[in-house]
Structure formats: C-alpha cells, structure tokens
Amino acid sequence: MNETIVALSLLGAALSVGLAVLGACIGQGLAVSKATEAVGKNPAAKSEVQTMMIVGLVTMVVLVAFAIAIAIVLVYLNPFIR
C-alpha cells in the first residue's frame, strides 16, 4: 500500500510542476507577445506596458513556485504516508 501511495505522490508532484511550468511558459509567451505588439503600436506607452507585463510575469513565476512547493511536500513531507 505504501508503494502505491509513494508512486502516486511522485506522479502528482511531477504533474503539478509540469503543468504549472507549461501553463506559465505559454502565458509568458503570450504576455510578451502582446506587450511587444502594444509598444509597437504606441511607443509612448512603453513604461506602462512594461510595468504591467513585469507584474504579470512575476505572478506567473510565483504560481510556479507554489507548484514546486506542493511537489516538495508530496515528495519529502508526504502527509499520506503513516
């Protein structure tokens, strides 16, 4: 029974980090693309667009860090093993 719990916990950790990184990378690519497009259309708004883009990118990185924290808990501090 413990082997199954450990295996599923490792699978959950891998999936949580993998999907979080995949989603963040896609989101960051879209954000940078749209910010570049907005600055290309209105160069005067560069500082505002850049500030909002950086805040959005940091938010995505924090969400990935939360997924890594969940994975660390599942791998090293597994609450499901007695």
N, C-alpha and C positions, 0 to 999 in steps of 0.2 A: 504493500500500500504506500509506504514512504517513497519508493522509487517512482511510482506514478505521480505522486504529488510533486516531487522534485522535477521530474521531466516536464510536467505541465507548467510548473512555475518558471522554468527556464524558457519554455516556449512562449509563455506570456510576456516574460521580460524581453525576449528578442522581438516579438511582435510589437510591443508597446514602443520600444525605441525605434524600430524600423519604420513603423507607420508615422511616428512623430517626425522623424527626420525627413521622410518622403514628403509629408504634407508641408513641413516648414520650407523645404527646398523649392517646392512648386510655388508656394506662397511668396517666398522671397524673390524668385524669378519674375513672377507677375508684378510684384510691387516695384521692383527696379525698372522693369519694362515700362510700366505706366508712369513712373516718376520721370524717366528719361523722355517719354513722349510728352508729358506735361511741360517739362522745361524746354523742350524743342519748340512747342507751340507758344510759350510765354516765358522767354528767358528772364524777365524781370522778377518772376515769382520763384526763382531758383532757391533762395534761402528758406522760404516757407515750405516748398515741396520737399526739400532735402530734410528739413527738421521732422516733418510728418513721416517721411519714409524711414528715417532712422528710428523713430519711436515705434513704428510698426515692425521693423526688423528686430528690434530688441525684444518686443513682445513675443515674436515667434521663437527667438532663441531661448527665452525664459520658459516657454511651453516645452521645448525640447529638454531643457534642464529638469523640469518636473518629471518628464517621462523617464529620464535617466535615473532620477531619484527613486521612482517606483520600481525600475528594474533592479537597482541595487538592493532595495528592500526585499524584492522577491528572490534574489539570488543569495544574499548573505544573511538577511534577517527574516527569513521566511516565517510568517505567522501561521502557516498552515501545518507545519511540522510540529508534532508534540514532543 
